[in-house]
Amino acid sequence: MRHTSSNDAMYGGWQNLVDPRSAARYFSELALIGEAGVPPARREQFELQVSELQKQSLDTLRRQQRVAQRNTTERERAYATLNVITGYISSLHKWVRSSSSVESTGVAELRRIRAEWERIVRRLALQQPVDQEDFEETLRWMLGRGDVEELDLLRAVRANPPFVSETISRLFERADENICRRVYD
């Protein structure tokens, strides 16, 4: 895998994207991936849409930086940043997909990146949920999409869960079983 800010962002350095300059580089890399999947006749329109989306996303990150200087927790800042990033990727993916009648490499790559970001958000939500509903939703996601990477984390959180209920106990049990079945069968 070649070194890009995309790799840095997804694999541990996503916190750096709070800085608008790093985020701008990352958003530009994603736009290039997406542009490869857009037919030449629609590229100008795509570039205009992406330019506006980047501006909105960076403006949002800048506003968050100002708000972060007030009383916000690290978790709140993380969720806010991750929401901006996943929103950008989802919009980009949707535009590329709708611009092309064929499944392009750009569409497939953006889908993979979007899935990686969702996994990062879910792992964070499992460790530091906003509320019980968020925690249960994350456990349901783990049940359906969790992988070997989440199994150890799931078991660690299960040992000392932030919320306790019969539903949560069942979700932990079923998520563990499903992940094991997907991984080891």
C-alpha positions in Angstrom: 0.0 0.0 0.0 1.5 3.3 -1.0 1.8 6.1 1.6 -0.9 8.7 1.3 -2.7 11.0 3.8 -5.7 8.6 3.2 -3.7 5.8 4.7 -2.6 8.0 7.6 -6.1 9.1 8.2 -7.7 5.7 8.3 -5.0 3.8 10.2 -4.7 5.7 13.4 -4.0 9.3 12.3 -7.5 10.4 11.6 -7.3 12.8 14.5 -4.9 14.9 12.3 -7.8 15.7 10.0 -9.1 18.1 12.6 -6.5 20.4 11.0 -8.2 21.9 7.9 -4.9 21.7 5.9 -4.6 18.0 6.4 -8.2 17.5 5.8 -8.0 19.5 2.5 -5.2 17.2 1.3 -7.2 14.1 2.2 -10.3 15.4 0.6 -8.4 16.2 -2.6 -6.9 12.7 -2.7 -10.4 11.2 -2.4 -11.7 13.5 -5.2 -8.9 12.2 -7.5 -10.0 8.6 -6.7 -13.5 9.5 -7.4 -12.8 11.4 -10.6 -11.2 8.3 -12.2 -14.7 6.8 -12.1 -16.5 9.8 -13.8 -16.9 9.8 -17.6 -15.0 12.7 -19.2 -18.3 14.4 -20.3 -19.4 14.8 -16.7 -16.0 15.7 -15.1 -16.5 19.5 -15.1 -19.8 19.1 -13.2 -18.3 16.6 -10.8 -15.3 19.0 -10.1 -17.7 21.8 -9.3 -19.7 19.6 -7.0 -16.6 18.4 -5.2 -15.2 21.9 -4.9 -18.3 23.0 -3.2 -18.4 19.9 -1.0 -14.8 20.4 0.1 -15.4 24.1 0.9 -18.5 23.1 3.1 -16.6 20.3 4.8 -13.6 22.5 5.6 -15.8 25.3 6.8 -17.5 22.8 9.1 -14.1 21.6 10.4 -13.0 25.2 11.0 -16.2 25.9 13.0 -15.6 22.8 15.0 -12.1 23.9 15.9 -13.5 27.2 17.3 -16.2 25.2 19.3 -13.6 22.7 20.5 -11.8 25.5 22.3 -14.8 25.7 24.6 -16.0 22.9 26.8 -16.3 19.9 24.6 -15.0 16.4 25.3 -12.5 14.6 23.1 -15.2 12.2 22.2 -17.5 15.0 21.0 -14.7 16.4 18.9 -13.9 13.0 17.5 -17.5 12.3 16.5 -17.9 15.7 14.9 -14.7 15.2 12.8 -15.6 11.7 11.8 -19.1 12.8 10.8 -17.7 15.5 8.5 -15.3 13.0 6.9 -17.9 10.2 6.5 -20.4 12.7 5.1 -17.8 13.9 2.5 -17.0 10.4 1.5 -20.6 9.3 1.2 -21.5 12.3 -1.0 -18.5 11.8 -3.2 -19.3 8.1 -3.5 -22.9 8.9 -4.4 -21.9 11.4 -7.1 -19.3 9.1 -8.7 -21.8 6.2 -8.7 -24.6 8.3 -10.2 -22.2 9.8 -12.9 -21.2 6.4 -14.3 -23.2 3.6 -15.7 -20.5 1.1 -15.0 -18.9 0.0 -11.8 -15.6 1.8 -11.9 -12.5 1.4 -9.8 -13.1 4.8 -8.3 -16.6 3.8 -7.1 -15.2 0.5 -5.7 -12.3 2.3 -4.0 -14.6 4.9 -2.4 -17.0 2.2 -1.2 -14.0 0.5 0.5 -12.8 3.8 2.0 -16.4 4.6 3.2 -16.6 1.1 4.8 -13.3 1.6 6.6 -14.4 5.0 8.0 -17.7 3.4 9.2 -15.6 0.7 11.0 -13.5 3.4 12.7 -16.7 5.3 13.8 -18.2 2.1 15.1 -15.1 1.1 17.0 -15.0 4.5 18.7 -18.8 4.3 19.5 -18.3 0.9 21.1 -15.6 2.2 23.4 -17.2 5.6 24.1 -20.9 5.6 23.2 -22.9 8.8 23.4 -25.8 7.0 25.1 -27.4 3.6 25.5 -29.2 3.8 22.1 -25.9 4.6 20.3 -24.3 1.7 22.1 -27.1 -0.8 21.1 -27.0 0.5 17.5 -23.2 -0.1 17.5 -23.6 -3.6 18.9 -26.2 -4.4 16.1 -23.7 -3.2 13.6 -21.0 -5.5 15.1 -23.5 -8.3 15.0 -24.0 -7.8 11.2 -20.7 -6.5 10.0 -18.1 -6.9 12.8 -14.9 -8.7 11.8 -12.0 -10.3 13.6 -10.5 -6.8 14.1 -13.5 -6.0 16.3 -13.7 -9.3 18.2 -11.1 -8.5 20.9 -12.5 -5.0 21.3 -16.0 -6.4 21.6 -14.9 -8.9 24.3 -12.9 -6.2 26.2 -15.9 -3.9 26.3 -18.2 -6.8 27.2 -16.1 -7.3 30.4 -16.9 -3.8 31.5 -19.8 -2.3 29.5 -20.9 1.3 29.8 -24.5 0.2 29.9 -26.2 -2.9 31.1 -29.5 -4.4 30.1 -30.9 -7.8 28.9 -30.9 -6.5 25.3 -27.3 -5.5 25.5 -26.3 -8.8 27.0 -28.0 -10.6 24.1 -26.5 -8.3 21.5 -23.0 -9.0 23.0 -23.6 -12.7 22.8 -25.0 -12.8 19.3 -22.3 -10.4 18.0 -19.5 -12.6 19.4 -21.1 -15.7 17.9 -21.7 -14.1 14.5 -18.2 -12.7 14.2 -16.7 -16.0 15.2 -18.9 -17.7 12.6 -17.9 -15.3 9.9 -14.2 -15.5 10.8 -13.7 -19.2 11.6 -16.2 -21.0 9.3 
